Amino acid sequence: MSFLRHDVRFPMDHLEEFLRPVIDLLPESLQEYWLVVLGAAALVVLLPLAWYKRRLLRALLRLPRRPVREEPQLDEDLANFVPPPGLPGPRRLFIVGVPARLRLVVVAPPGKGTTIAETAIGEVLDQVRWGLEAIARQDQAAFRVWPGQLSARGFPAIFHRRLHKAEPEGQPSHWVLLAGPTPPRPQSVLLGLAVWTDAATTIGQLTMDAAQWMKTLNIETVENQEGVADPAAPEHAVPPRAEGPSVANTSRPVPKTDGGPSA
C-alpha cells in the first residue's frame, strides 16, 4: 500500500519564489525580514501615487473642495469692555469685597452636542447669585455663548487664555476674571465673568468651583456721591399700611377762655 505525497505550498511561498531575485539584492542581515522591507518600500511608492491619483480624479471631475472647518473666534480684547465714565448704578457687585462692574459674561455647555440660548444667560446668572442678571443689565455687560467644552476642568484655563488684558499677570489691574462650573440648579453649565474693579487690584484670575460663587460674589446697595441711597432698593421701601377698618378721629379741640381751658 503506497501513499501519495503531495508537495503542499502556501501562497507566501509562491510570493517568496517570485520575489527571490529582489530578495537576493538585500543585505544578508535583512533577507530574513524581506517581507517587512518590501512592504515599507511599497508604501513609500504607493502612498504618493494614491494621493496624486485622488487629486487628479477630483480635478478631472471638478468636484467641489471640502469646506474648511472654521474654528470659532473666542478671543476677546478687554480694552473694548472698559466701562464708560460716569457713576455706576446704586446696586453694586463686590468681588471679595472690592466694588466692581460686570462687563462680559461667557457661558458654555459641558460636552458636545448641546447649546445654550443667549436668552437663558440671565437665568444662569441668577442661579449663581440672585440679582446678578439685574447687575449685568445695569452694567451693560456683553453676553457670549461658546461652543460645548469637552473638559469642565479645562474651561477656566481656556477662558483666561482667550481674554486679553494690557497688564501682565501678577501686576495690578482693574480686570478680574472668574471661571468655572455653576451650581447644578437644575443643571450645571460653564460660566466665565470679566469684571472691572473700581480700583486696581492683584486678584487677577480666579478658578471657581460650584460652591465658591456665592462666597466670592456679593451684591449690595451703596450710596452715590451725593450720599443718597437708591430709593428703589428693598431696604428703602415704604412699609405697607396695616389692613383693617379705619377709625375716624372724633376728638374735638378744647376751646380756650380767658381764665384758661374750660372743663
Secondary structure, 3 states (H helix, E strand, C coil): CCCCCCCCCCHHHHHHHHCHHHHCCCCHHHHCCHHHHHHHHHHHHHHHHHHHHHHHHHHHHCCCCCCCCCCCCCCEEHHHHCCCCCCCCCEEEEECCEEEEEEEEEEECECCCCCCCHHHHHHHHHHHCCCHHHHHHHCCCEEEECCCECCCCCHHHHHHHHEECCCCCCCCEEEEEEEEECCCCCCCCEEEEEEEEEEEECCCEEECCCCHHHHHEEEEECCCCCCCCCCCCHHHCCCCCCCCCCCCCCCCCCCCCCCCCCC
